[in-house]
Amino acid sequence: MKIVIVEDEKNAQEALKKMLQLTAPHLHIEAVLPSVKTAKQFLSNNKIDLLFLDIKLEDGTGFDLLNLLESREFALIFTTAYDAYAIKAFKFSAIDYLLKPIDPGELQRAIQRADKRESPTVTPIETQKGDQKIVLKTADNRYLIAVKDILHLEADGSYTVFYTKEQKIMASKNLKYYEDLLQEYDFVRCHQSHLVAQSHIKVLKTSSLLLVNGVEIPISHRKRKLFKDF
């Protein structure tokens, strides 16, 4: 399996190379590249199976690199110190989004998913907005859920409870973090403790919102006019 690492920090390059040698000796590192420019040149002229891509590079971002490629025939795993780009990362059909310092177990599982991938096919750089996914980390697990399936979110101290069509997940970030992350996907704060997906609102009541699943969410007096206009 031919792989390329795009990473601008020397220590991070060496750490990932060593971890890959220990956890996945069947991988052959074709190149380790520090920039958008060098990576684009290499990937445009060489066929690989898997790309490990950092987000912040010395001359741009990993997203800039992907947007410069007309098409790609490789699996993609992001490796980054920033957790705020997960939704954007999955717009590029990433297999996984690994946070530094990288956990060896998570790295191994990501590579296993890449191994099981069918023969590479040309995929579009961008996916449709309705296909967006978000990674939620809890104390014990990581969940990958479709943004379109999220009904509403509720603050629980420094945590946030996600309510989807099928499950309830307590994520380890506060509501303000997810409000900023989901704003472009039409999620609106209707109350100090609640964030709701506009697409799942069925009825606007005097002091609450009735969602399509029959659940009522409180709405503040100040926010009611915003939802009435909507």
C-alpha positions as YAML, in Angstrom:
chain: A
units: angstrom
residues:
- id: 1
  name: MET
  ca: [0.00, 0.00, 0.00]
- id: 2
  name: LYS
  ca: [1.65, 3.23, -1.17]
- id: 3
  name: ILE
  ca: [1.23, 6.21, 1.13]
- id: 4
  name: VAL
  ca: [2.27, 9.86, 1.35]
- id: 5
  name: ILE
  ca: [2.54, 12.02, 4.47]
- id: 6
  name: VAL
  ca: [1.90, 15.75, 4.10]
- id: 7
  name: GLU
  ca: [3.10, 17.40, 7.29]
- id: 8
  name: ASP
  ca: [5.25, 20.50, 7.85]
- id: 9
  name: GLU
  ca: [6.52, 19.84, 11.39]
- id: 10
  name: LYS
  ca: [9.65, 17.71, 11.53]
- id: 11
  name: ASN
  ca: [8.84, 16.16, 14.91]
- id: 12
  name: ALA
  ca: [5.32, 15.26, 13.76]
- id: 13
  name: GLN
  ca: [6.73, 13.72, 10.56]
- id: 14
  name: GLU
  ca: [9.11, 11.49, 12.51]
- id: 15
  name: ALA
  ca: [6.49, 10.53, 15.10]
- id: 16
  name: LEU
  ca: [3.99, 9.44, 12.44]
- id: 17
  name: LYS
  ca: [6.63, 7.55, 10.44]
- id: 18
  name: LYS
  ca: [7.73, 5.64, 13.52]
- id: 19
  name: MET
  ca: [4.15, 4.87, 14.54]
- id: 20
  name: LEU
  ca: [3.33, 3.61, 11.04]
- id: 21
  name: GLN
  ca: [6.39, 1.34, 11.03]
- id: 22
  name: LEU
  ca: [5.22, -0.21, 14.29]
- id: 23
  name: THR
  ca: [1.48, -0.49, 13.60]
- id: 24
  name: ALA
  ca: [1.36, -1.02, 9.82]
- id: 25
  name: PRO
  ca: [4.64, -2.33, 8.36]
- id: 26
  name: HIS
  ca: [2.85, -3.22, 5.11]
- id: 27
  name: LEU
  ca: [2.59, 0.49, 4.26]
- id: 28
  name: HIS
  ca: [5.27, 1.90, 1.98]
- id: 29
  name: ILE
  ca: [5.99, 5.60, 2.51]
- id: 30
  name: GLU
  ca: [6.53, 7.10, -0.93]
- id: 31
  name: ALA
  ca: [7.17, 10.66, 0.25]
- id: 32
  name: VAL
  ca: [6.98, 13.01, 3.23]
- id: 33
  name: LEU
  ca: [6.11, 16.51, 2.04]
- id: 34
  name: PRO
  ca: [5.86, 19.80, 3.97]
- id: 35
  name: SER
  ca: [3.80, 22.06, 1.75]
- id: 36
  name: VAL
  ca: [0.81, 22.45, -0.54]
- id: 37
  name: LYS
  ca: [3.12, 23.17, -3.49]
- id: 38
  name: THR
  ca: [5.33, 20.09, -3.13]
- id: 39
  name: ALA
  ca: [2.38, 17.82, -2.35]
- id: 40
  name: LYS
  ca: [0.39, 18.98, -5.37]
- id: 41
  name: GLN
  ca: [3.36, 18.40, -7.66]
- id: 42
  name: PHE
  ca: [3.95, 14.90, -6.30]
- id: 43
  name: LEU
  ca: [0.30, 13.81, -6.21]
- id: 44
  name: SER
  ca: [-0.33, 15.10, -9.72]
- id: 45
  name: ASN
  ca: [2.43, 12.85, -11.06]
- id: 46
  name: ASN
  ca: [2.28, 9.76, -8.85]
- id: 47
  name: LYS
  ca: [-0.39, 7.23, -7.98]
- id: 48
  name: ILE
  ca: [-0.78, 6.41, -4.27]
- id: 49
  name: ASP
  ca: [-3.29, 4.49, -2.14]
- id: 50
  name: LEU
  ca: [-3.48, 6.54, 1.04]
- id: 51
  name: LEU
  ca: [-2.72, 10.14, 2.06]
- id: 52
  name: PHE
  ca: [-2.05, 11.29, 5.62]
- id: 53
  name: LEU
  ca: [-2.78, 15.01, 5.53]
- id: 54
  name: ASP
  ca: [-2.18, 17.74, 8.10]
- id: 55
  name: ILE
  ca: [-4.51, 20.76, 7.96]
- id: 56
  name: LYS
  ca: [-2.14, 23.67, 8.63]
- id: 57
  name: LEU
  ca: [0.89, 23.58, 6.32]
- id: 58
  name: GLU
  ca: [3.73, 26.02, 5.72]
- id: 59
  name: ASP
  ca: [2.14, 27.60, 2.64]
- id: 60
  name: GLY
  ca: [-1.58, 26.98, 3.13]
- id: 61
  name: THR
  ca: [-3.91, 24.23, 4.32]
- id: 62
  name: GLY
  ca: [-4.66, 20.63, 3.51]
- id: 63
  name: PHE
  ca: [-8.01, 21.80, 2.16]
- id: 64
  name: ASP
  ca: [-6.19, 24.10, -0.27]
- id: 65
  name: LEU
  ca: [-4.25, 21.09, -1.54]
- id: 66
  name: LEU
  ca: [-7.37, 18.98, -2.09]
- id: 67
  name: ASN
  ca: [-9.11, 21.83, -3.90]
- id: 68
  name: LEU
  ca: [-6.14, 22.09, -6.28]
- id: 69
  name: LEU
  ca: [-6.43, 18.45, -7.34]
- id: 70
  name: GLU
  ca: [-8.79, 17.83, -10.23]
- id: 71
  name: SER
  ca: [-9.60, 14.37, -8.88]
- id: 72
  name: ARG
  ca: [-8.10, 11.85, -6.51]
- id: 73
  name: GLU
  ca: [-7.77, 8.10, -6.43]
- id: 74
  name: PHE
  ca: [-6.52, 7.64, -2.88]
- id: 75
  name: ALA
  ca: [-8.00, 7.22, 0.57]
- id: 76
  name: LEU
  ca: [-7.64, 10.17, 2.93]
- id: 77
  name: ILE
  ca: [-6.85, 10.41, 6.65]
- id: 78
  name: PHE
  ca: [-6.46, 13.80, 8.29]
- id: 79
  name: THR
  ca: [-3.88, 14.22, 11.07]
- id: 80
  name: THR
  ca: [-4.13, 17.52, 12.95]
- id: 81
  name: ALA
  ca: [-3.89, 19.29, 16.27]
- id: 82
  name: TYR
  ca: [-7.15, 21.15, 15.58]
- id: 83
  name: ASP
  ca: [-10.54, 19.58, 16.30]
- id: 84
  name: ALA
  ca: [-12.63, 22.40, 14.83]
- id: 85
  name: TYR
  ca: [-12.33, 21.25, 11.20]
- id: 86
  name: ALA
  ca: [-13.95, 17.83, 11.47]
- id: 87
  name: ILE
  ca: [-17.09, 18.70, 9.51]
- id: 88
  name: LYS
  ca: [-15.09, 20.35, 6.73]
- id: 89
  name: ALA
  ca: [-12.72, 17.37, 6.65]
- id: 90
  name: PHE
  ca: [-15.53, 14.93, 5.98]
- id: 91
  name: LYS
  ca: [-16.68, 17.06, 3.04]
- id: 92
  name: PHE
  ca: [-13.66, 15.49, 1.35]
- id: 93
  name: SER
  ca: [-14.77, 11.91, 2.12]
- id: 94
  name: ALA
  ca: [-12.04, 11.40, 4.70]
- id: 95
  name: ILE
  ca: [-11.78, 7.93, 6.23]
- id: 96
  name: ASP
  ca: [-10.81, 9.40, 9.60]
- id: 97
  name: TYR
  ca: [-9.82, 12.57, 11.43]
- id: 98
  name: LEU
  ca: [-7.00, 11.87, 13.89]
- id: 99
  name: LEU
  ca: [-6.07, 14.40, 16.54]
- id: 100
  name: LYS
  ca: [-2.49, 14.91, 17.65]
- id: 101
  name: PRO
  ca: [-0.93, 13.43, 19.65]
- id: 102
  name: ILE
  ca: [-2.18, 10.50, 17.60]
- id: 103
  name: ASP
  ca: [-3.41, 7.49, 19.51]
- id: 104
  name: PRO
  ca: [-1.79, 4.29, 18.10]
- id: 105
  name: GLY
  ca: [-5.04, 2.35, 18.44]
- id: 106
  name: GLU
  ca: [-7.03, 4.98, 16.53]
- id: 107
  name: LEU
  ca: [-4.33, 5.08, 13.86]
- id: 108
  name: GLN
  ca: [-4.43, 1.30, 13.45]
- id: 109
  name: ARG
  ca: [-8.23, 1.29, 13.16]
- id: 110
  name: ALA
  ca: [-8.12, 4.06, 10.56]
- id: 111
  name: ILE
  ca: [-5.59, 2.11, 8.49]
- id: 112
  name: GLN
  ca: [-7.74, -1.01, 8.73]
- id: 113
  name: ARG
  ca: [-10.65, 0.97, 7.30]
- id: 114
  name: ALA
  ca: [-8.39, 2.15, 4.49]
- id: 115
  name: ASP
  ca: [-7.27, -1.46, 3.85]
- id: 116
  name: LYS
  ca: [-10.88, -2.59, 3.47]
- id: 117
  name: ARG
  ca: [-11.72, 0.14, 1.03]
- id: 118
  name: GLU
  ca: [-12.65, -1.13, -2.43]
- id: 119
  name: SER
  ca: [-10.52, -0.40, -5.46]
- id: 120
  name: PRO
  ca: [-9.95, 3.34, -5.55]
- id: 121
  name: THR
  ca: [-12.29, 5.28, -7.80]
- id: 122
  name: VAL
  ca: [-12.23, 8.89, -8.80]
- id: 123
  name: THR
  ca: [-14.32, 10.85, -6.31]
- id: 124
  name: PRO
  ca: [-15.40, 14.48, -6.40]
- id: 125
  name: ILE
  ca: [-13.46, 16.81, -4.15]
- id: 126
  name: GLU
  ca: [-16.63, 18.22, -2.57]
- id: 127
  name: THR
  ca: [-19.66, 16.23, -1.43]
- id: 128
  name: GLN
  ca: [-23.16, 17.57, -1.19]
- id: 129
  name: LYS
  ca: [-24.06, 19.58, 1.90]
- id: 130
  name: GLY
  ca: [-26.67, 17.00, 2.89]
- id: 131
  name: ASP
  ca: [-23.96, 14.35, 3.15]
- id: 132
  name: GLN
  ca: [-21.99, 16.22, 5.82]
- id: 133
  name: LYS
  ca: [-20.89, 14.27, 8.87]
- id: 134
  name: ILE
  ca: [-19.60, 15.31, 12.26]
- id: 135
  name: VAL
  ca: [-17.35, 13.46, 14.69]
- id: 136
  name: LEU
  ca: [-18.55, 13.40, 18.30]
- id: 137
  name: LYS
  ca: [-16.17, 12.32, 21.03]
- id: 138
  name: THR
  ca: [-17.47, 10.94, 24.31]
- id: 139
  name: ALA
  ca: [-15.57, 9.59, 27.29]
- id: 140
  name: ASP
  ca: [-15.49, 6.12, 25.73]
- id: 141
  name: ASN
  ca: [-16.22, 6.33, 22.01]
- id: 142
  name: ARG
  ca: [-16.11, 8.32, 18.80]
- id: 143
  name: TYR
  ca: [-19.31, 8.69, 16.78]
- id: 144
  name: LEU
  ca: [-19.64, 9.71, 13.14]
- id: 145
  name: ILE
  ca: [-23.14, 11.02, 12.51]
- id: 146
  name: ALA
  ca: [-24.84, 12.77, 9.61]
- id: 147
  name: VAL
  ca: [-25.55, 16.44, 10.26]
- id: 148
  name: LYS
  ca: [-28.95, 16.06, 8.59]
- id: 149
  name: ASP
  ca: [-29.97, 13.54, 11.28]
- id: 150
  name: ILE
  ca: [-29.35, 15.91, 14.20]
- id: 151
  name: LEU
  ca: [-32.63, 17.21, 15.61]
- id: 152
  name: HIS
  ca: [-31.42, 19.40, 18.45]
- id: 153
  name: LEU
  ca: [-28.66, 19.88, 21.02]
- id: 154
  name: GLU
  ca: [-28.94, 20.61, 24.73]
- id: 155
  name: ALA
  ca: [-26.33, 22.07, 27.10]
- id: 156
  name: ASP
  ca: [-25.35, 19.96, 30.08]
- id: 157
  name: GLY
  ca: [-22.74, 21.98, 31.94]
- id: 158
  name: SER
  ca: [-19.53, 21.86, 29.93]
- id: 159
  name: TYR
  ca: [-20.94, 19.00, 27.82]
- id: 160
  name: THR
  ca: [-23.54, 18.88, 25.04]
- id: 161
  name: VAL
  ca: [-26.23, 16.28, 24.49]
- id: 162
  name: PHE
  ca: [-26.95, 15.51, 20.82]
- id: 163
  name: TYR
  ca: [-30.39, 14.19, 19.91]
- id: 164
  name: THR
  ca: [-30.57, 12.47, 16.53]
- id: 165
  name: LYS
  ca: [-33.32, 10.49, 14.86]
- id: 166
  name: GLU
  ca: [-32.05, 7.30, 16.47]
- id: 167
  name: GLN
  ca: [-29.81, 8.07, 19.43]
- id: 168
  name: LYS
  ca: [-28.75, 10.39, 22.22]
- id: 169
  name: ILE
  ca: [-25.04, 11.20, 22.60]
- id: 170
  name: MET
  ca: [-23.28, 13.29, 25.24]
- id: 171
  name: ALA
  ca: [-20.30, 14.98, 23.59]
- id: 172
  name: SER
  ca: [-17.34, 16.45, 25.43]
- id: 173
  name: LYS
  ca: [-17.60, 20.07, 24.21]
- id: 174
  name: ASN
  ca: [-19.86, 22.90, 25.32]
- id: 175
  name: LEU
  ca: [-22.89, 24.13, 23.37]
- id: 176
  name: LYS
  ca: [-21.17, 27.32, 22.17]
- id: 177
  name: TYR
  ca: [-18.50, 25.23, 20.44]
- id: 178
  name: TYR
  ca: [-21.12, 23.28, 18.47]
- id: 179
  name: GLU
  ca: [-23.17, 26.42, 17.80]
- id: 180
  name: ASP
  ca: [-20.17, 27.92, 15.97]
- id: 181
  name: LEU
  ca: [-19.44, 24.63, 14.20]
- id: 182
  name: LEU
  ca: [-22.99, 24.07, 12.95]
- id: 183
  name: GLN
  ca: [-24.05, 27.63, 12.21]
- id: 184
  name: GLU
  ca: [-23.63, 27.31, 8.44]
- id: 185
  name: TYR
  ca: [-25.91, 24.25, 8.50]
- id: 186
  name: ASP
  ca: [-28.95, 26.21, 9.72]
- id: 187
  name: PHE
  ca: [-28.74, 25.39, 13.41]
- id: 188
  name: VAL
  ca: [-30.04, 28.24, 15.59]
- id: 189
  name: ARG
  ca: [-29.87, 28.90, 19.33]
- id: 190
  name: CYS
  ca: [-33.50, 29.10, 20.45]
- id: 191
  name: HIS
  ca: [-32.77, 29.19, 24.17]
- id: 192
  name: GLN
  ca: [-29.75, 29.56, 26.45]
- id: 193
  name: SER
  ca: [-29.52, 25.78, 26.72]
- id: 194
  name: HIS
  ca: [-30.84, 24.64, 23.34]
- id: 195
  name: LEU
  ca: [-29.70, 24.62, 19.71]
- id: 196
  name: VAL
  ca: [-32.14, 23.38, 17.08]
- id: 197
  name: ALA
  ca: [-32.01, 22.37, 13.40]
- id: 198
  name: GLN
  ca: [-34.41, 24.63, 11.52]
- id: 199
  name: SER
  ca: [-35.21, 21.86, 9.04]
- id: 200
  name: HIS
  ca: [-36.72, 19.72, 11.82]
- id: 201
  name: ILE
  ca: [-39.10, 22.35, 13.23]
- id: 202
  name: LYS
  ca: [-42.76, 21.51, 12.70]
- id: 203
  name: VAL
  ca: [-44.73, 24.07, 14.74]
- id: 204
  name: LEU
  ca: [-43.88, 27.38, 16.42]
- id: 205
  name: LYS
  ca: [-45.81, 27.68, 19.69]
- id: 206
  name: THR
  ca: [-46.02, 30.55, 22.15]
- id: 207
  name: SER
  ca: [-43.07, 29.47, 24.25]
- id: 208
  name: SER
  ca: [-41.74, 26.36, 22.51]
- id: 209
  name: LEU
  ca: [-40.86, 24.68, 19.22]
- id: 210
  name: LEU
  ca: [-42.49, 21.39, 18.27]
- id: 211
  name: LEU
  ca: [-40.08, 19.22, 16.30]
- id: 212
  name: VAL
  ca: [-40.96, 16.60, 13.70]
- id: 213
  name: ASN
  ca: [-40.39, 13.81, 16.23]
- id: 214
  name: GLY
  ca: [-42.95, 15.26, 18.65]
- id: 215
  name: VAL
  ca: [-40.43, 16.71, 21.11]
- id: 216
  name: GLU
  ca: [-40.99, 20.27, 22.37]
- id: 217
  name: ILE
  ca: [-38.00, 22.57, 22.85]
- id: 218
  name: PRO
  ca: [-38.30, 25.78, 24.91]
- id: 219
  name: ILE
  ca: [-37.82, 29.07, 23.08]
- id: 220
  name: SER
  ca: [-36.86, 32.34, 24.73]
- id: 221
  name: HIS
  ca: [-39.06, 35.40, 24.28]
- id: 222
  name: ARG
  ca: [-36.18, 37.24, 22.64]
- id: 223
  name: LYS
  ca: [-35.69, 34.48, 20.05]
- id: 224
  name: ARG
  ca: [-39.36, 34.01, 19.21]
- id: 225
  name: LYS
  ca: [-39.46, 36.82, 16.64]
- id: 226
  name: LEU
  ca: [-36.47, 35.31, 14.81]
- id: 227
  name: PHE
  ca: [-38.28, 31.97, 14.49]
- id: 228
  name: LYS
  ca: [-41.58, 33.63, 13.63]
- id: 229
  name: ASP
  ca: [-39.87, 35.39, 10.70]
- id: 230
  name: PHE
  ca: [-38.29, 32.08, 9.69]
...
